[in-house]
C-alpha cells in the first residue's frame, strides 16, 4: 500500500467544511484578549488559554520588544552550545524561587518539555506510569520511553485505587515515575494529588506533575497544584508551559539540582533543539512579575469561571465540575457539537469543539475557558447565546 493512501482517503475534515461547520484553524486577525477579530468581525473569545489576560499587557509587550532590540530575534543555537542567554538563566532562577524548587530548566515548547524529561529519565527496566487522560505531550513522551525499552503502564483517570493496582504489580525496587496532569486540559478536573503522593511514597515511585493549566490558576499566588494541596516538597518534578498564564511560548521543569543537571546533559529534546527566543523568554519573565504583583488576577479568573459554570448548570447543560478556568459543556455527539459551535460563531462567540478521538465516544463537548480580563458583559452574552441556541436545538428546555 502506498504510504500516502491514508492521506488521500481522509475526507472527514472536507465533509465538515462542506457542511459549513468546520471549527478549526480559524485565523485571528487581531487579539486583545476577551475580544478578537475573525473574518473582519469582533468575536468574544471563550476558548483561549490566556487565563490571566497578559498577552496584550503593555509590560509584557514592552519586555518582548526590548529583548528583540537587545538580543535579536533568535538564539541560533541550542542551550547546550551557543543558545544560552542571561535571560534564560534569570528566568530559571526566578521560576525556581516561585515554585519552591531547587532548580528549573527551560525548554523551547511545553509539548517538548515532557519529551525532554520522561524518555531521558525512564529507561530499560524502569517504569513510566501515566494517567489515562494525560495530555498528548505526556502520551508522546511515554511512547518514546517505551521505544527505548522502558515499561509503560496506564491507570484509569484519576483513579487512585487503580493506580495502586498498577504500582503493586511492579517490583518495589524498580525505578518508577508516575506522571499526571495537575489540571486535566480537556475537563478542567484536578488530580487527586494527596492520594497520589501517598501511593508513590508507599511504592517508592517518583512524581511528575504537568501544571500547564495550573500555574497561575491554582495554589498560593498561582504556584500550581502542589501548592494548592500543600505538597510542594512531596512532588519531585513540576513541568509547565509559557503559552497560557505566562503569555508566551516555551516550557519548564522544576526539580532537585541534581535532576536538572542530569537533564541538561542527557536530554536530546534540549541538546538538539534551538533555545527559546529572547522575546518569548522576556515576555514570560514579565508575565511572572505581573502574576506575583497582581494576585487579584487569579481571583478574577476563578470568579469568572465559577459564574459561567453555575450559569450553564442552571440552564440545564451537562457541565463537568471543577474549580479551574476550564468549563466544558458536554453535548455528546460530534455533529451536535459542530452545529452548536457554528451557531455560536455566527452570533459572535468562539469556543473550542472537542470531538472523538480527542475525547471518549459520547463525550463530545464545547470546551469553554475564561480569562481574568473577561467582563460581565462578555460573560452574560455568552450565557445568553448558549441559552438561546440550547433551546433552539432542543438540548435544554
Buried (B, 14 or more C-beta within 10 A) or exposed (E): EEEEEEEEEEEEEEEBEEEEBBBEEEEEEEBEBBBBBBEEEEBBBBBBBBBBBBBBBEBBBEBBEBBBEEBEEBBEEBBBEEBBBEBBEEBBEBBBEBBBBEBBBBBBBBBBBBBBBBBBBBEEEBBBBBBEBBBEBBBBBBBBBBEBEBBBBBBBBBBBEBBBEBBEEBEEEEBBBBBBBBBBBBBBBBBBBEBBBBBBEEBBBBBBBBBBBBBBBBBEEBBBBBBBBEBBEBBBBBBBBBBBBBBBBBBBBBBEEEBBEBBBEEBEBBBEBEBBBBBBBBBBBBBBBBBBEBEEBBEBBBBBBEBBBEBBBEBEBBBBEBBBBBBBBBBEEBEBBBBBBBBBBEBBBBBBBBBEEBBEEEBBBBBBBBBBBBBEEBBEBBBEBBBEBBEEEEBBE
